[in-house]
Amino acid sequence: MFLGKPFGSAVGQAFPREASDNIVTTFCDLVTSRCEAMIERLPRFAIKGVGEAMAPVSELNKPPPGGKCSGIGAKPTLLLLLLVLAACDGEGAHAVPITAPVISAPSVADPAAGMTTELDGIAPQFGDAVIAELAGDDAAAAVAFQNVLDAPDAPAPIAARAALHLAQLDARAGKSRPALELAARAAALAPNDAAITEGVAQVQADVVAASGGGDLRGPKAGTALSNIDPKLADAFTRAERALVRVHALRPRQRLEVWAKEDSTEEVAAMYRAIRDRGPGLAQIAADYRIGSLYHDLALGLLTGGVAELRVRALAYLQTATTSYRASLAGPLLPEAELWRLAAETDLRNARDVLAAAGVAD
């Protein structure tokens, strides 16, 4: 189509027949020598039309009688040469560039390429735990939720939900203290998650309702200390009664929070006075009670969902761990075994909450 009638008409109008013959002849002379090698590579027969064979290329390349290439007689040869020139430059043939296929990113994960999806993480295990809980298999659900919570690669939102589910399971089973610990851990993992905040509040309400005012950490309040000075024993009893009153405070407003903090400091001072009387059972028990006071205060502030209170709560929790360690550092006395066991347990729980909040103890 490129060399069809419109092209021939334009050439005829621009040049007389003789002039156009001379131009074509000159063109033939110029390109013939440069494209001979390419012509030799062409098929032995050119195709004139569909299903119609032309003469061999060698015959088409012969000039007409008279040694000139006329404008009309040169058309087949000119067409052939222009086709050859399309593949020629000043020095020879161009190689047709081959474009590499564009490979789009796969739509699914390729383990060989190190790609992962949500199905490769902890989410499926969390789903299995939820299904077990819904099916009424609390034991299997507890194991599965604990595995999710302990997984080092568990995202904080999923770990928080696992902790909250465990807290709910413990609350239903009457394990109020572990339930509160797990609820605090969930709040520390996801402090800005409204669903977690609501769930933690519900766990607290369940624990309070089940215990009739809340339980105390460690040995029962008023536990007598054996083999200590009577005056020291009386001071410890008074401190225990004050401990029960402070523990019963459930602050909801800011002024109530301040009252709880002040009362906690007052009772802690009573226990410090007992602790400073010297090492022994009274010191071990007093340090444990100091730790439990700050621990409970921290949990109450931590689950309130207020950023300012959260910072203070974590500071109180650090103070609690210091007191627990001081209790464990006391002398190894048989009568102090119960207090030491409580200190070990609550120290571990407090450290878990601090670790979940990203705070060193």
C-alpha positions as CSV (number, residue, x, y, z in Angstrom):
1,M,0.0,0.0,0.0
2,F,2.9,2.3,0.6
3,L,3.9,2.2,-3.1
4,G,0.3,2.1,-4.4
5,K,-1.4,4.5,-6.8
6,P,-1.4,7.6,-4.6
7,F,2.3,7.5,-4.3
8,G,2.8,6.9,-8.0
9,S,0.5,9.8,-8.9
10,A,2.4,12.1,-6.7
11,V,5.7,11.2,-8.2
12,G,4.2,11.6,-11.8
13,Q,2.9,15.1,-11.0
14,A,6.2,16.2,-9.4
15,F,8.6,15.0,-12.1
16,P,8.2,14.3,-15.9
17,R,8.3,10.7,-16.9
18,E,11.9,10.9,-18.1
19,A,13.1,12.6,-15.0
20,S,11.3,10.2,-12.8
21,D,12.9,7.3,-14.7
22,N,16.3,8.8,-14.1
23,I,15.7,9.2,-10.4
24,V,14.5,5.7,-10.0
25,T,17.4,4.4,-12.1
26,T,19.9,6.3,-9.9
27,F,18.2,4.9,-6.8
28,C,18.5,1.4,-8.2
29,D,22.2,1.8,-8.9
30,L,22.8,3.1,-5.4
31,V,21.0,0.5,-3.4
32,T,21.7,-2.6,-5.6
33,S,25.4,-2.9,-4.6
34,R,24.7,-2.3,-0.9
35,C,21.9,-4.8,-0.6
36,E,23.2,-7.6,-2.8
37,A,24.1,-9.6,0.2
38,M,20.6,-9.2,1.7
39,I,19.0,-10.1,-1.6
40,E,20.9,-13.3,-1.7
41,R,19.4,-14.2,1.7
42,L,15.8,-13.7,0.4
43,P,13.7,-16.7,-0.6
44,R,14.3,-17.9,-4.1
45,F,10.8,-16.9,-5.2
46,A,9.0,-13.6,-4.4
47,I,5.2,-13.6,-4.1
48,K,3.4,-11.4,-6.4
49,G,-0.1,-12.0,-5.1
50,V,-2.0,-14.6,-3.1
51,G,-1.2,-18.0,-4.5
52,E,0.7,-16.6,-7.5
53,A,4.5,-17.1,-7.9
54,M,6.8,-14.5,-9.4
55,A,10.1,-15.1,-11.2
56,P,13.2,-15.9,-9.2
57,V,14.8,-13.0,-7.4
58,S,17.9,-13.2,-9.6
59,E,15.7,-12.6,-12.7
60,L,13.9,-9.7,-11.0
61,N,17.2,-8.1,-10.3
62,K,18.2,-7.9,-13.9
63,P,17.8,-4.5,-15.6
64,P,15.4,-4.2,-18.5
65,P,16.8,-4.0,-22.0
66,G,18.7,-0.8,-22.6
67,G,20.6,-1.1,-19.3
68,K,18.2,1.2,-17.5
69,C,15.6,0.7,-14.8
70,S,12.4,2.4,-16.1
71,G,9.8,3.8,-13.7
72,I,7.3,1.1,-14.6
73,G,9.6,-1.8,-15.1
74,A,11.4,-1.0,-11.8
75,K,8.3,-1.3,-9.6
76,P,8.7,-5.0,-8.6
77,T,12.4,-4.5,-8.1
78,L,11.9,-1.3,-6.3
79,L,9.4,-2.8,-4.0
80,L,11.7,-5.7,-3.3
81,L,14.6,-3.4,-2.6
82,L,12.6,-1.1,-0.3
83,L,11.6,-4.2,1.7
84,V,15.3,-5.0,2.0
85,L,16.2,-1.5,2.9
86,A,13.8,-1.6,5.7
87,A,16.2,-4.0,7.3
88,C,19.4,-2.2,6.2
89,D,21.3,0.8,7.6
90,G,24.6,2.3,6.5
91,E,26.6,-0.7,7.4
92,G,24.3,-3.6,7.2
93,A,21.2,-5.2,8.7
94,H,19.6,-4.1,12.0
95,A,18.9,-6.9,14.5
96,V,15.2,-6.8,15.4
97,P,15.2,-6.0,19.2
98,I,13.5,-8.6,21.4
99,T,11.6,-7.1,24.3
100,A,11.7,-9.3,27.4
101,P,8.2,-10.1,28.6
102,V,6.9,-8.1,31.5
103,I,6.3,-10.4,34.4
104,S,3.8,-8.9,36.8
105,A,3.9,-9.6,40.5
106,P,2.2,-12.9,41.5
107,S,-1.2,-12.6,43.0
108,V,-0.4,-15.3,45.6
109,A,2.5,-15.8,48.0
110,D,5.5,-17.6,46.6
111,P,7.3,-19.4,49.5
112,A,10.4,-19.7,47.4
113,A,10.5,-15.9,47.0
114,G,10.1,-15.4,50.8
115,M,6.6,-13.9,50.5
116,T,4.0,-14.4,53.1
117,T,0.3,-13.7,53.7
118,E,-1.8,-13.4,56.8
119,L,-2.4,-17.1,56.6
120,D,1.3,-17.7,57.4
121,G,1.1,-15.9,60.7
122,I,-0.5,-16.3,64.1
123,A,-4.0,-15.4,63.0
124,P,-5.1,-19.0,62.1
125,Q,-4.2,-20.1,65.6
126,F,-6.2,-17.3,67.1
127,G,-9.1,-18.3,65.0
128,D,-8.8,-21.9,66.1
129,A,-8.8,-20.7,69.7
130,V,-12.0,-18.7,69.2
131,I,-13.7,-21.7,67.6
132,A,-12.7,-23.9,70.5
133,E,-14.1,-21.4,73.0
134,L,-17.4,-21.1,71.0
135,A,-17.7,-24.8,71.0
136,G,-17.5,-24.9,74.8
137,D,-14.0,-26.5,75.0
138,D,-12.5,-24.0,77.5
139,A,-9.4,-26.1,78.1
140,A,-8.4,-26.3,74.4
141,A,-9.3,-22.7,74.0
142,A,-7.1,-21.7,76.9
143,V,-4.1,-23.6,75.5
144,A,-4.6,-22.1,72.1
145,F,-4.9,-18.5,73.4
146,Q,-1.9,-19.0,75.6
147,N,0.1,-20.1,72.6
148,V,-0.9,-17.0,70.7
149,L,0.0,-14.8,73.6
150,D,3.4,-16.4,74.0
151,A,4.2,-16.3,70.3
152,P,7.1,-13.9,69.7
153,D,5.8,-12.8,66.3
154,A,2.2,-12.2,67.5
155,P,1.1,-8.6,66.5
156,A,0.1,-6.6,69.5
157,P,-3.6,-6.4,68.6
158,I,-3.9,-10.2,68.3
159,A,-1.9,-10.8,71.5
160,A,-4.1,-8.3,73.3
161,R,-7.2,-10.2,72.3
162,A,-5.7,-13.5,73.3
163,A,-4.9,-12.1,76.7
164,L,-8.4,-10.7,77.0
165,H,-10.0,-14.1,76.1
166,L,-7.8,-15.8,78.7
167,A,-8.9,-13.2,81.3
168,Q,-12.5,-13.9,80.5
169,L,-12.0,-17.7,80.8
170,D,-10.3,-17.2,84.2
171,A,-13.0,-14.9,85.4
172,R,-15.7,-17.5,84.5
173,A,-13.6,-20.1,86.3
174,G,-13.4,-18.0,89.5
175,K,-9.7,-17.3,89.1
176,S,-10.1,-13.6,89.8
177,R,-6.4,-12.7,90.3
178,P,-5.1,-14.3,87.1
179,A,-8.1,-12.7,85.3
180,L,-7.1,-9.2,86.4
181,E,-3.5,-9.8,85.5
182,L,-4.4,-10.9,82.0
183,A,-6.8,-8.0,81.6
184,A,-4.1,-5.5,82.6
185,R,-1.7,-7.2,80.1
186,A,-4.3,-6.9,77.3
187,A,-4.8,-3.2,78.1
188,A,-1.0,-2.6,78.0
189,L,-0.7,-4.3,74.6
190,A,-3.5,-2.3,73.0
191,P,-4.0,0.9,75.1
192,N,-5.9,2.7,72.3
193,D,-8.2,-0.2,71.3
194,A,-11.8,0.6,72.3
195,A,-12.8,-3.1,72.1
196,I,-10.0,-4.1,74.4
197,T,-10.8,-1.3,76.9
198,E,-14.4,-2.3,77.0
199,G,-13.5,-6.0,77.4
200,V,-11.1,-5.2,80.3
201,A,-13.8,-3.2,82.0
202,Q,-16.2,-6.1,81.8
203,V,-13.6,-8.5,83.2
204,Q,-13.1,-6.2,86.2
205,A,-16.8,-6.0,86.8
206,D,-17.1,-9.8,86.6
207,V,-14.3,-10.2,89.1
208,V,-15.7,-7.7,91.5
209,A,-19.1,-9.2,91.3
210,A,-17.8,-12.7,92.0
211,S,-15.6,-11.7,94.9
212,G,-17.9,-9.3,96.7
213,G,-15.6,-6.4,96.7
214,G,-12.4,-7.8,95.3
215,D,-9.8,-10.1,96.6
216,L,-6.3,-9.4,98.0
217,R,-3.0,-10.6,96.7
218,G,-1.0,-13.2,98.6
219,P,-1.8,-14.5,102.0
220,K,-5.2,-13.6,103.5
221,A,-5.4,-10.2,105.1
222,G,-4.8,-10.4,108.8
223,T,-2.5,-13.4,108.5
224,A,-0.5,-13.6,111.8
225,L,3.3,-13.5,111.7
226,S,4.9,-16.1,114.0
227,N,7.9,-15.6,116.1
228,I,8.1,-11.8,115.9
229,D,8.0,-9.1,118.6
230,P,4.5,-8.5,119.9
231,K,4.6,-4.8,119.2
232,L,5.7,-5.4,115.7
233,A,2.9,-8.0,115.3
234,D,0.4,-5.4,116.4
235,A,1.7,-2.8,113.9
236,F,1.4,-5.4,111.2
237,T,-2.2,-6.1,112.2
238,R,-3.1,-2.4,112.0
239,A,-1.4,-2.2,108.6
240,E,-3.4,-5.2,107.4
241,R,-6.7,-3.5,108.4
242,A,-5.7,-0.3,106.5
243,L,-4.8,-2.5,103.5
244,V,-8.3,-3.9,103.3
245,R,-9.8,-0.4,103.4
246,V,-7.6,0.9,100.6
247,H,-8.1,-2.2,98.5
248,A,-11.9,-1.6,98.6
249,L,-11.6,1.8,97.0
250,R,-12.7,1.7,93.3
251,P,-11.9,5.2,91.9
252,R,-13.9,6.3,88.9
253,Q,-13.4,10.1,88.9
254,R,-10.1,12.0,89.0
255,L,-10.6,13.1,92.6
256,E,-11.2,9.5,93.6
257,V,-8.0,8.5,91.8
258,W,-6.0,11.0,93.8
259,A,-7.7,9.7,97.1
260,K,-6.7,6.1,96.2
261,E,-3.1,7.2,95.5
262,D,-2.9,9.1,98.8
263,S,-4.3,6.2,100.8
264,T,-1.9,3.8,99.1
265,E,1.0,5.9,100.1
266,E,-0.2,6.1,103.7
267,V,-0.5,2.4,104.1
268,A,2.7,1.7,102.3
269,A,4.4,4.0,104.9
270,M,3.0,1.8,107.7
271,Y,4.5,-1.3,106.1
272,R,7.8,0.5,105.6
273,A,8.0,1.3,109.3
274,I,7.6,-2.5,109.9
275,R,10.2,-3.4,107.3
276,D,12.8,-1.1,108.7
277,R,12.8,-2.9,112.0
278,G,15.2,-5.4,110.6
279,P,15.4,-8.5,108.3
280,G,13.1,-11.5,109.0
281,L,9.6,-12.6,108.4
282,A,8.1,-9.1,109.1
283,Q,10.4,-7.6,106.5
284,I,9.5,-10.2,103.9
285,A,5.8,-9.8,104.5
286,A,5.9,-6.0,104.7
287,D,7.9,-5.7,101.4
288,Y,5.4,-8.0,99.7
289,R,2.4,-6.0,100.9
290,I,4.1,-2.7,99.7
291,G,4.5,-4.3,96.3
292,S,0.9,-5.5,96.2
293,L,-0.4,-2.0,97.1
294,Y,1.4,-0.4,94.2
295,H,0.5,-3.3,91.9
296,D,-3.2,-3.0,92.5
297,L,-3.0,0.8,92.2
298,A,-1.2,0.4,88.9
299,L,-3.8,-2.0,87.5
300,G,-6.7,0.3,88.5
301,L,-5.1,3.2,86.7
302,L,-3.8,1.2,83.7
303,T,-7.2,-0.1,82.7
304,G,-8.9,3.3,82.9
305,G,-8.0,4.1,79.3
306,V,-6.5,7.6,80.2
307,A,-3.0,8.2,78.7
308,E,-1.8,10.3,81.7
309,L,-2.9,7.7,84.2
310,R,-1.3,5.0,82.1
311,V,2.1,6.6,82.5
312,R,1.7,6.9,86.2
313,A,0.4,3.3,86.4
314,L,3.5,1.9,84.8
315,A,5.6,3.9,87.2
316,Y,3.7,2.4,90.1
317,L,4.1,-1.0,88.6
318,Q,7.9,-0.5,88.5
319,T,7.8,0.4,92.2
320,A,5.9,-2.8,92.8
321,T,8.5,-5.0,91.2
322,T,11.2,-3.3,93.3
323,S,9.3,-4.2,96.5
324,Y,8.7,-7.8,95.3
325,R,12.4,-8.2,94.7
326,A,13.2,-6.9,98.2
327,S,10.8,-9.4,99.7
328,L,12.5,-12.2,97.8
329,A,15.9,-11.0,98.9
330,G,15.0,-11.6,102.6
331,P,16.3,-14.6,104.5
332,L,15.1,-18.1,103.6
333,L,12.8,-18.9,106.4
334,P,10.3,-21.8,106.4
335,E,7.6,-19.5,107.8
336,A,8.1,-17.0,105.0
337,E,7.6,-19.6,102.2
338,L,4.0,-18.5,101.5
339,W,5.0,-14.8,101.2
340,R,8.0,-15.6,99.0
341,L,5.8,-17.7,96.7
342,A,3.3,-14.8,96.4
343,A,6.2,-12.4,95.7
344,E,7.5,-14.7,92.9
345,T,4.1,-15.0,91.3
346,D,3.2,-11.3,91.4
347,L,6.7,-10.2,90.3
348,R,6.3,-12.4,87.2
349,N,2.8,-11.0,86.5
350,A,3.9,-7.4,86.9
351,R,6.9,-7.9,84.6
352,D,4.6,-9.4,82.0
353,V,2.5,-6.3,82.0
354,L,5.5,-4.0,81.8
355,A,6.9,-6.0,79.0
356,A,3.6,-5.9,77.1
357,A,3.7,-2.1,77.5
358,G,7.3,-1.9,76.3
359,V,8.6,-0.7,79.6
360,A,11.7,-2.1,81.3
361,D,11.3,-3.1,84.9
